[in-house]
Amino acid sequence: MSPEGSPAAGETIGQRLKRLRLERGFSQRELAAPGVSYAYISRIEAGTRQPSVKALRRLAAKLGVTADYLETGSDLDAESSRELRLTDLELAIRLGESDGAEAGLEELAAEALASGDRRTLLRSNVALAALAADRGEHGSAAKLLESALAGEAFDPYGLSDIYAQLAHAYAFSGRTSAAVELFERCLDEVRDGEDPALEARYATALSYALTQIGDMARAEDVVRHALDRASEIEDPYMRVRLYWSMARLAHHEGRSTAALENVRKAIALLHLTDDTLHLARANLLAASISLSRDDIASGAAYLDQAELLFGSSPSADDLFELRLRRARVAAGRGDAHAAIALAREAVDLAARSHPADEGLALSALGDGLTLVGDTEAADDAYRRGVDLLESEGRWRDATTACRAWARMLRQVGREQQALDVLDRAAELAMRAAPADARVEG
């Protein structure tokens, strides 16, 4: 991969040979060597003869370049050339210039597979998986990452970023139990070792996954053990993750004050580190907590900050969260049409990712439809949303949706149906309650 505009860019072998010969002051006769006559050189330069490997080596030696450079215009060997192309594509993706990157990555992956270049194959598939995840195609992302890791030794230290990416793909393609299993395996390997920051990272990620399947007690145990080790952690990002994890746990358990305190600590630390992506996501979580407390003004303010930090190209998952929260804000302000439009956009985004997200978006759509008095459509949206949330073990979210559903039914005089929905809400609330609270009850 020669830089555009360099002498080697776009040259044929013959053109390159002639340029190098003239630059070094050789005539064709002077460049000739045993087995490589001046007539042979003339035909190569004219493009009527393809040089043999042996001829390339002899000519390159006299010209003072490598045979690879004479043949390709690059001093890099094939593996290094692939690495350079891959790094260029990875950088383009990071800078938001990913047009054409997928085709380039697929080509690199095929070349790496054919040549046995495992390192490039791994990185190419990881980058392809990231592009798939950005489009909300989490199942495809998981398959790409599984393929990339096939044959690799289990290495929770060296491959932590890839394992995190794979678990994220599992969770958002409806395979949360697989994410839990992967993170538990990683955490078992690094627990109480010499890298408390990595342990905290896996503990936080595991707690998120356990929360998704409703195992709140186990999630809290995991995070508290990591917090006990936090005094050994110098990396501020690890402390942010721990505060963030505690905030999410408290939020899921309905302890909104504790949740907001922890997320504010995370935001304060992120301001010091100036990590805009994580800061944006922390503001999203703060918005969610504020909205759960019916604090519409604070929720909207946190969303404004999150959107500013995300910029013009948030990922598909982050865009879903923004649209869902904006729908809640619009409904809280009584702007029914905006609430419906935003919720429908969230439903469309979630349909490509995770059933639980679709359930949340449908319940938000029910809120908006209730405001315009479209009872039948709201009833359908709530029912579908609660069914999805319950099937995914999101008991607390399903309980909240049921209560909003029952309020709507009571408003239109459908009292018996409202009572049935409230019975369902009570049952879901029992599942959401911590195990010790259920025993005491």
VEXDOGU-948241 format. One record per residue (C-alpha): residue number from 1; x, y, z. Coordinates in pm, 1 decimal. Example, Ala and Ser with C-alpha at 12.3 -4.5 7.8 and 13.67 -1.06 7.14 Angstrom:
VEXDOGU-948241
ATOM|resi|X|Y|Z
ATOM|1|1230.0|-450.0|780.0
ATOM|2|1367.0|-106.0|714.0
***
This chain:
VEXDOGU-948241
ATOM|resi|X|Y|Z
ATOM|1|0.0|0.0|0.0
ATOM|2|204.5|290.8|-123.2
ATOM|3|100.4|643.1|-28.2
ATOM|4|-96.9|812.1|-301.5
ATOM|5|132.4|1022.7|-515.8
ATOM|6|449.5|820.4|-441.3
ATOM|7|652.5|705.5|-743.9
ATOM|8|545.5|343.5|-695.8
ATOM|9|172.8|423.0|-690.8
ATOM|10|-4.4|282.8|-996.5
ATOM|11|311.9|157.1|-1170.6
ATOM|12|344.8|-167.3|-1360.6
ATOM|13|649.9|-384.2|-1292.2
ATOM|14|800.7|-267.7|-1620.0
ATOM|15|747.3|99.5|-1540.1
ATOM|16|894.5|52.4|-1193.7
ATOM|17|1197.3|-131.3|-1330.8
ATOM|18|1264.2|142.3|-1586.7
ATOM|19|1225.2|420.8|-1329.3
ATOM|20|1462.8|255.4|-1084.0
ATOM|21|1716.9|176.4|-1360.3
ATOM|22|1722.6|536.6|-1480.5
ATOM|23|1735.0|676.7|-1125.6
ATOM|24|2047.2|466.1|-1061.8
ATOM|25|2207.0|552.4|-1395.5
ATOM|26|2204.4|203.5|-1548.3
ATOM|27|2161.0|122.9|-1913.5
ATOM|28|1973.7|-196.0|-1995.3
ATOM|29|2305.2|-364.7|-2081.5
ATOM|30|2462.6|-252.0|-1752.5
ATOM|31|2167.9|-387.8|-1555.5
ATOM|32|2180.0|-724.8|-1729.7
ATOM|33|2293.7|-1023.3|-1524.9
ATOM|34|2345.4|-1396.2|-1586.8
ATOM|35|2011.3|-1535.3|-1699.7
ATOM|36|1867.4|-1182.1|-1738.9
ATOM|37|1973.5|-1037.0|-2074.4
ATOM|38|1932.6|-674.0|-2174.7
ATOM|39|1675.3|-787.0|-2435.4
ATOM|40|1479.9|-961.2|-2157.2
ATOM|41|1492.6|-637.9|-1954.3
ATOM|42|1371.1|-442.0|-2256.7
ATOM|43|1068.8|-670.0|-2294.8
ATOM|44|986.8|-640.3|-1920.4
ATOM|45|998.8|-260.6|-1943.0
ATOM|46|781.3|-266.9|-2254.4
ATOM|47|525.2|-479.9|-2067.9
ATOM|48|547.4|-773.2|-2306.6
ATOM|49|718.3|-1007.2|-2061.5
ATOM|50|641.7|-1099.9|-1700.8
ATOM|51|967.3|-1149.5|-1505.2
ATOM|52|1032.2|-1476.8|-1323.3
ATOM|53|1095.1|-1484.2|-948.2
ATOM|54|1462.2|-1555.8|-1016.8
ATOM|55|1488.8|-1255.8|-1251.2
ATOM|56|1316.4|-1029.2|-1000.4
ATOM|57|1566.1|-1126.7|-731.8
ATOM|58|1868.5|-1061.9|-950.5
ATOM|59|1742.7|-730.5|-1082.3
ATOM|60|1634.9|-615.5|-735.4
ATOM|61|1978.6|-695.8|-591.8
ATOM|62|2151.7|-479.3|-854.6
ATOM|63|1901.3|-196.7|-807.3
ATOM|64|1933.2|-204.8|-427.8
ATOM|65|1567.6|-279.5|-351.5
ATOM|66|1377.3|-586.2|-236.2
ATOM|67|1220.5|-825.8|-483.1
ATOM|68|882.5|-751.6|-315.9
ATOM|69|922.9|-380.6|-387.3
ATOM|70|1020.8|-442.6|-749.2
ATOM|71|716.5|-665.6|-797.4
ATOM|72|454.1|-476.7|-595.6
ATOM|73|587.1|-128.2|-524.8
ATOM|74|589.4|-203.1|-151.5
ATOM|75|880.8|-283.8|77.0
ATOM|76|647.1|-473.6|306.4
ATOM|77|606.7|-848.9|298.0
ATOM|78|256.3|-986.1|240.2
ATOM|79|170.4|-1013.5|611.4
ATOM|80|294.2|-663.5|690.5
ATOM|81|109.0|-528.4|389.5
ATOM|82|-214.5|-682.6|518.2
ATOM|83|-149.8|-533.9|860.8
ATOM|84|-102.8|-188.3|708.5
ATOM|85|-425.4|-215.2|509.0
ATOM|86|-610.8|-339.8|816.3
ATOM|87|-481.8|-58.8|1037.1
ATOM|88|-586.8|193.1|773.2
ATOM|89|-940.7|49.3|768.2
ATOM|90|-963.0|36.7|1148.6
ATOM|91|-859.3|400.5|1168.8
ATOM|92|-1115.5|499.2|904.8
ATOM|93|-1390.4|327.6|1106.4
ATOM|94|-1285.1|501.9|1428.2
ATOM|95|-1297.1|837.4|1246.2
ATOM|96|-1646.6|767.4|1114.6
ATOM|97|-1529.4|720.1|754.7
ATOM|98|-1640.4|359.9|715.9
ATOM|99|-1774.5|374.1|356.7
ATOM|100|-1621.8|78.5|174.2
ATOM|101|-1452.5|-47.9|490.6
ATOM|102|-1666.9|-361.3|513.7
ATOM|103|-1568.5|-482.1|166.6
ATOM|104|-1203.0|-413.2|243.1
ATOM|105|-1223.7|-604.7|572.0
ATOM|106|-1395.0|-901.3|406.4
ATOM|107|-1122.8|-910.7|142.2
ATOM|108|-852.5|-898.5|410.2
ATOM|109|-1021.0|-1173.9|610.6
ATOM|110|-1033.6|-1398.2|303.0
ATOM|111|-665.3|-1331.8|225.4
ATOM|112|-564.8|-1393.6|587.0
ATOM|113|-760.0|-1719.5|599.8
ATOM|114|-601.7|-1842.8|277.5
ATOM|115|-250.1|-1758.9|396.1
ATOM|116|-291.4|-1881.0|755.5
ATOM|117|-245.3|-1529.7|895.6
ATOM|118|-447.0|-1579.3|1216.7
ATOM|119|-367.0|-1240.1|1366.0
ATOM|120|-505.1|-1045.7|1070.0
ATOM|121|-803.3|-1281.2|1044.5
ATOM|122|-886.8|-1218.9|1410.3
ATOM|123|-863.4|-841.0|1382.4
ATOM|124|-1056.2|-830.0|1053.8
ATOM|125|-1345.4|-1030.2|1196.1
ATOM|126|-1348.3|-820.1|1512.7
ATOM|127|-1374.8|-502.9|1303.9
ATOM|128|-1648.9|-657.1|1087.5
ATOM|129|-1836.2|-754.3|1403.8
ATOM|130|-1815.0|-396.9|1530.5
ATOM|131|-1968.4|-269.9|1205.0
ATOM|132|-2247.0|-529.4|1230.1
ATOM|133|-2318.6|-431.0|1590.9
ATOM|134|-2334.4|-62.1|1493.9
ATOM|135|-2608.9|-157.5|1246.1
ATOM|136|-2792.5|-345.1|1522.5
ATOM|137|-2709.9|-686.4|1366.5
ATOM|138|-2595.2|-841.5|1694.5
ATOM|139|-2652.4|-1202.8|1590.6
ATOM|140|-2420.3|-1156.3|1293.0
ATOM|141|-2167.5|-981.2|1517.1
ATOM|142|-2167.7|-1278.7|1756.3
ATOM|143|-2109.0|-1525.9|1471.6
ATOM|144|-1818.9|-1319.6|1336.3
ATOM|145|-1656.2|-1300.5|1679.3
ATOM|146|-1706.9|-1670.6|1744.6
ATOM|147|-1541.0|-1739.1|1411.2
ATOM|148|-1256.4|-1502.0|1497.3
ATOM|149|-1193.8|-1675.7|1830.4
ATOM|150|-1218.2|-2030.3|1695.4
ATOM|151|-890.1|-2205.9|1765.1
ATOM|152|-761.3|-1926.3|1990.9
ATOM|153|-652.4|-2023.1|2341.5
ATOM|154|-877.7|-1888.3|2616.4
ATOM|155|-706.8|-1567.2|2729.8
ATOM|156|-913.3|-1332.9|2951.3
ATOM|157|-611.0|-1105.0|2990.8
ATOM|158|-505.2|-1057.0|2629.4
ATOM|159|-847.9|-1084.9|2467.0
ATOM|160|-1058.7|-891.8|2718.6
ATOM|161|-1184.7|-635.1|2465.1
ATOM|162|-1296.0|-908.0|2225.1
ATOM|163|-1469.4|-1107.3|2499.3
ATOM|164|-1653.2|-791.6|2606.7
ATOM|165|-1759.9|-731.2|2247.1
ATOM|166|-1877.9|-1092.2|2211.8
ATOM|167|-2076.1|-1084.6|2535.8
ATOM|168|-2239.7|-758.4|2426.8
ATOM|169|-2339.9|-925.2|2099.0
ATOM|170|-2480.3|-1222.3|2290.6
ATOM|171|-2684.1|-1001.4|2523.0
ATOM|172|-2832.9|-791.5|2244.2
ATOM|173|-2917.7|-1092.7|2027.1
ATOM|174|-3121.7|-1255.2|2304.7
ATOM|175|-2846.3|-1484.7|2436.0
ATOM|176|-2789.5|-1317.5|2772.0
ATOM|177|-2718.2|-1649.6|2944.0
ATOM|178|-2425.6|-1701.8|2705.2
ATOM|179|-2292.2|-1357.4|2803.8
ATOM|180|-2321.6|-1450.0|3172.0
ATOM|181|-2137.7|-1777.7|3113.4
ATOM|182|-1855.5|-1605.6|2925.7
ATOM|183|-1805.5|-1333.3|3187.0
ATOM|184|-1821.5|-1582.1|3474.0
ATOM|185|-1549.7|-1787.1|3307.0
ATOM|186|-1334.3|-1477.3|3260.0
ATOM|187|-1393.3|-1355.9|3615.0
ATOM|188|-1307.5|-1695.9|3763.2
ATOM|189|-974.7|-1678.5|3580.7
ATOM|190|-873.0|-1330.0|3702.4
ATOM|191|-1041.4|-1311.3|4044.7
ATOM|192|-808.8|-1209.5|4332.3
ATOM|193|-518.5|-1193.2|4088.8
ATOM|194|-263.9|-919.9|4025.3
ATOM|195|-491.6|-710.4|3803.4
ATOM|196|-780.3|-573.8|4013.8
ATOM|197|-873.9|-330.6|3736.0
ATOM|198|-939.8|-616.2|3493.6
ATOM|199|-1129.9|-802.2|3765.7
ATOM|200|-1344.8|-491.6|3817.4
ATOM|201|-1411.4|-469.5|3446.1
ATOM|202|-1532.4|-829.9|3425.6
ATOM|203|-1729.1|-796.6|3750.1
ATOM|204|-1909.5|-489.5|3620.2
ATOM|205|-1988.9|-652.5|3288.5
ATOM|206|-2109.8|-969.3|3461.4
ATOM|207|-2333.3|-765.9|3691.0
ATOM|208|-2498.4|-602.6|3388.4
ATOM|209|-2564.0|-941.6|3230.8
ATOM|210|-2696.7|-1090.2|3555.5
ATOM|211|-2927.5|-790.0|3592.0
ATOM|212|-3067.9|-859.2|3246.5
ATOM|213|-3169.5|-1212.9|3348.0
ATOM|214|-3310.8|-1094.5|3680.8
ATOM|215|-3043.3|-1240.1|3912.9
ATOM|216|-3005.9|-923.3|4116.7
ATOM|217|-2862.8|-1086.9|4430.5
ATOM|218|-2578.3|-1248.3|4239.7
ATOM|219|-2515.2|-924.6|4046.9
ATOM|220|-2480.0|-726.4|4368.4
ATOM|221|-2247.1|-985.5|4525.0
ATOM|222|-2019.1|-967.7|4221.3
ATOM|223|-1995.3|-588.7|4226.6
ATOM|224|-1947.3|-565.2|4603.2
ATOM|225|-1652.4|-804.4|4585.9
ATOM|226|-1499.1|-586.5|4314.7
ATOM|227|-1562.8|-273.6|4524.9
ATOM|228|-1372.7|-433.5|4813.3
ATOM|229|-1074.5|-446.3|4578.9
ATOM|230|-1129.6|-93.3|4444.8
ATOM|231|-870.1|60.5|4676.7
ATOM|232|-604.3|-114.4|4468.8
ATOM|233|-731.6|32.6|4141.4
ATOM|234|-555.5|339.9|4004.5
ATOM|235|-741.6|350.4|3672.3
ATOM|236|-1028.7|603.2|3709.8
ATOM|237|-1227.1|426.1|3437.5
ATOM|238|-1252.7|117.0|3656.1
ATOM|239|-1396.0|325.4|3939.3
ATOM|240|-1641.7|477.1|3694.4
ATOM|241|-1754.5|131.1|3584.6
ATOM|242|-1806.5|23.2|3943.7
ATOM|243|-2011.6|331.3|4033.5
ATOM|244|-2205.3|287.8|3712.6
ATOM|245|-2274.8|-77.3|3790.1
ATOM|246|-2396.2|7.0|4141.7
ATOM|247|-2621.7|275.5|3991.7
ATOM|248|-2775.4|28.5|3746.2
ATOM|249|-2834.2|-228.6|4018.0
ATOM|250|-2998.0|26.6|4246.7
ATOM|251|-3211.3|153.8|3957.9
ATOM|252|-3333.5|-197.3|3872.7
ATOM|253|-3418.1|-254.8|4238.6
ATOM|254|-3619.8|66.1|4255.2
ATOM|255|-3369.0|248.1|4482.2
ATOM|256|-3358.2|557.2|4264.0
ATOM|257|-3190.0|786.4|4518.4
ATOM|258|-2895.4|548.8|4560.4
ATOM|259|-2886.3|501.0|4183.7
ATOM|260|-2865.4|873.1|4116.6
ATOM|261|-2594.2|922.2|4380.4
ATOM|262|-2375.7|655.5|4220.6
ATOM|263|-2427.8|771.0|3863.9
ATOM|264|-2339.6|1127.8|3967.3
ATOM|265|-2011.3|995.5|4110.7
ATOM|266|-1945.8|823.5|3779.3
ATOM|267|-2019.2|1143.1|3584.6
ATOM|268|-1789.7|1345.5|3810.5
ATOM|269|-1502.4|1102.9|3749.0
ATOM|270|-1567.2|1098.5|3376.3
ATOM|271|-1550.1|1476.9|3363.6
ATOM|272|-1198.1|1443.2|3505.7
ATOM|273|-1098.0|1183.7|3245.0
ATOM|274|-1278.5|1362.3|2958.4
ATOM|275|-1407.6|1036.6|2807.8
ATOM|276|-1697.7|1170.6|2604.4
ATOM|277|-1851.1|837.4|2499.4
ATOM|278|-1873.5|698.5|2851.2
ATOM|279|-1978.8|1037.4|2981.1
ATOM|280|-2260.7|1042.2|2727.0
ATOM|281|-2375.0|697.8|2838.9
ATOM|282|-2355.2|796.8|3204.5
ATOM|283|-2583.9|1091.8|3125.9
ATOM|284|-2822.2|848.7|2952.8
ATOM|285|-2839.0|639.3|3267.3
ATOM|286|-2893.8|950.1|3479.5
ATOM|287|-3177.4|1050.2|3245.6
ATOM|288|-3336.7|708.8|3282.4
ATOM|289|-3320.1|727.9|3662.5
ATOM|290|-3461.2|1081.6|3669.1
ATOM|291|-3750.3|981.1|3443.1
ATOM|292|-3828.0|683.2|3667.9
ATOM|293|-3873.7|941.8|3947.1
ATOM|294|-4104.7|1146.8|3718.7
ATOM|295|-3844.8|1424.3|3715.1
ATOM|296|-3902.1|1521.9|3352.3
ATOM|297|-3695.3|1841.0|3362.0
ATOM|298|-3381.7|1669.7|3495.4
ATOM|299|-3427.8|1378.2|3256.6
ATOM|300|-3448.8|1615.3|2960.1
ATOM|301|-3138.7|1804.4|3076.1
ATOM|302|-2937.1|1482.2|3104.4
ATOM|303|-3056.4|1380.7|2756.6
ATOM|304|-2950.4|1716.6|2611.9
ATOM|305|-2602.6|1661.8|2753.5
ATOM|306|-2589.1|1302.4|2626.9
ATOM|307|-2688.1|1403.6|2272.5
ATOM|308|-2426.2|1678.8|2270.8
ATOM|309|-2156.2|1431.9|2375.5
ATOM|310|-2261.2|1157.6|2132.7
ATOM|311|-2241.0|1398.5|1839.6
ATOM|312|-2396.9|1329.7|1500.9
ATOM|313|-2325.2|955.4|1478.5
ATOM|314|-2426.5|762.1|1791.9
ATOM|315|-2427.1|383.0|1763.9
ATOM|316|-2755.2|204.2|1695.8
ATOM|317|-2784.1|102.7|2061.4
ATOM|318|-2718.7|453.7|2188.9
ATOM|319|-2961.7|600.9|1935.8
ATOM|320|-3229.5|359.6|2061.1
ATOM|321|-3172.4|473.7|2419.7
ATOM|322|-3192.6|839.5|2316.6
ATOM|323|-3517.3|793.1|2124.4
ATOM|324|-3675.0|587.9|2405.0
ATOM|325|-3590.1|847.7|2670.3
ATOM|326|-3702.9|1133.2|2445.3
ATOM|327|-4036.4|955.8|2399.0
ATOM|328|-4072.7|938.0|2778.3
ATOM|329|-3993.1|1307.9|2810.3
ATOM|330|-4245.9|1398.2|2540.2
ATOM|331|-4513.7|1188.6|2709.0
ATOM|332|-4433.9|1347.9|3045.4
ATOM|333|-4480.8|1690.9|2889.2
ATOM|334|-4809.6|1589.8|2727.7
ATOM|335|-4671.9|1611.9|2371.2
ATOM|336|-4853.3|1304.1|2243.8
ATOM|337|-4758.3|1322.5|1876.5
ATOM|338|-4386.4|1359.9|1950.9
ATOM|339|-4407.7|1076.9|2206.5
ATOM|340|-4569.4|844.4|1951.6
ATOM|341|-4325.1|931.2|1672.3
ATOM|342|-4019.7|887.0|1897.1
ATOM|343|-4150.9|561.9|2046.5
ATOM|344|-4219.5|417.4|1701.0
ATOM|345|-3867.8|506.3|1594.9
ATOM|346|-3740.5|329.8|1908.3
ATOM|347|-3952.2|22.0|1825.4
ATOM|348|-3800.1|9.2|1476.0
ATOM|349|-3447.7|38.8|1616.7
ATOM|350|-3509.1|-225.5|1884.8
ATOM|351|-3664.9|-476.6|1646.7
ATOM|352|-3314.9|-535.9|1504.8
ATOM|353|-3146.4|-581.9|1841.2
ATOM|354|-3305.6|-713.4|2160.3
ATOM|355|-3662.3|-820.1|2252.8
ATOM|356|-3644.4|-646.7|2592.4
ATOM|357|-3563.4|-315.9|2423.6
ATOM|358|-3858.3|-363.7|2190.5
ATOM|359|-4074.5|-425.9|2497.0
ATOM|360|-3961.5|-98.1|2655.1
ATOM|361|-4027.1|90.2|2331.9
ATOM|362|-4374.4|-62.4|2295.2
ATOM|363|-4468.7|40.0|2648.9
ATOM|364|-4350.5|394.6|2568.5
ATOM|365|-4566.4|380.7|2255.4
ATOM|366|-4860.2|280.0|2474.9
ATOM|367|-4803.9|593.3|2684.1
ATOM|368|-4816.7|814.2|2376.1
ATOM|369|-5123.4|644.7|2228.8
ATOM|370|-5300.0|683.0|2563.8
ATOM|371|-5250.2|1059.4|2544.0
ATOM|372|-5435.5|1078.7|2209.3
ATOM|373|-5713.1|848.0|2331.4
ATOM|374|-5634.7|560.5|2091.5
ATOM|375|-5736.0|298.5|2348.4
ATOM|376|-5724.8|-11.1|2127.3
ATOM|377|-5381.0|67.5|1985.3
ATOM|378|-5248.2|154.1|2332.9
ATOM|379|-5390.7|-171.2|2473.5
ATOM|380|-5215.1|-368.9|2200.2
ATOM|381|-4884.5|-184.3|2249.2
ATOM|382|-4886.8|-238.3|2625.8
ATOM|383|-4978.9|-606.8|2590.2
ATOM|384|-4701.2|-676.1|2341.1
ATOM|385|-4452.1|-475.8|2545.0
ATOM|386|-4528.4|-653.4|2872.9
ATOM|387|-4516.6|-994.9|2703.9
ATOM|388|-4169.4|-921.4|2565.6
ATOM|389|-4040.0|-779.3|2893.5
ATOM|390|-4173.3|-1075.8|3090.5
ATOM|391|-4025.3|-1325.9|2844.4
ATOM|392|-3685.6|-1160.7|2890.2
ATOM|393|-3703.7|-1162.3|3270.9
ATOM|394|-3734.3|-783.8|3296.3
ATOM|395|-3975.6|-807.4|3589.3
ATOM|396|-3946.2|-452.2|3717.8
ATOM|397|-3984.2|-295.0|3373.3
ATOM|398|-4280.1|-525.5|3301.9
ATOM|399|-4438.5|-425.1|3634.7
ATOM|400|-4405.4|-54.3|3550.3
ATOM|401|-4557.7|-110.4|3205.8
ATOM|402|-4848.8|-307.4|3358.7
ATOM|403|-4929.1|-24.0|3598.0
ATOM|404|-4937.2|230.8|3314.6
ATOM|405|-5153.9|-11.2|3115.5
ATOM|406|-5396.7|-52.0|3405.7
ATOM|407|-5422.8|327.4|3451.2
ATOM|408|-5516.8|363.8|3086.2
ATOM|409|-5783.0|90.7|3114.2
ATOM|410|-5935.8|252.7|3423.3
ATOM|411|-5950.8|588.7|3248.5
ATOM|412|-6174.8|439.5|2978.9
ATOM|413|-6393.3|241.4|3222.4
ATOM|414|-6254.9|-105.7|3152.8
ATOM|415|-6231.0|-182.7|3523.6
ATOM|416|-6226.7|-563.5|3514.7
ATOM|417|-5948.1|-572.4|3257.3
ATOM|418|-5758.3|-314.5|3463.4
ATOM|419|-5786.7|-537.0|3773.2
ATOM|420|-5653.9|-835.0|3574.4
ATOM|421|-5355.5|-629.2|3460.6
ATOM|422|-5290.5|-509.5|3816.5
ATOM|423|-5292.7|-874.0|3935.2
ATOM|424|-5030.8|-945.1|3673.0
ATOM|425|-4832.1|-642.1|3791.3
ATOM|426|-4839.2|-772.9|4150.0
ATOM|427|-4710.2|-1111.0|4039.1
ATOM|428|-4431.3|-950.6|3836.7
ATOM|429|-4340.6|-722.3|4127.2
ATOM|430|-4292.7|-1028.2|4348.9
ATOM|431|-4049.1|-1172.2|4096.9
ATOM|432|-3864.5|-839.9|4086.5
ATOM|433|-3828.7|-819.1|4464.9
ATOM|434|-3496.9|-931.1|4618.5
ATOM|435|-3501.8|-1291.0|4747.2
ATOM|436|-3470.9|-1188.3|5114.5
ATOM|437|-3767.2|-949.6|5083.2
ATOM|438|-3979.3|-1230.1|4939.1
ATOM|439|-3888.7|-1458.6|5227.9
ATOM|440|-3972.9|-1192.3|5485.3
ATOM|441|-4307.6|-1128.9|5315.6
***
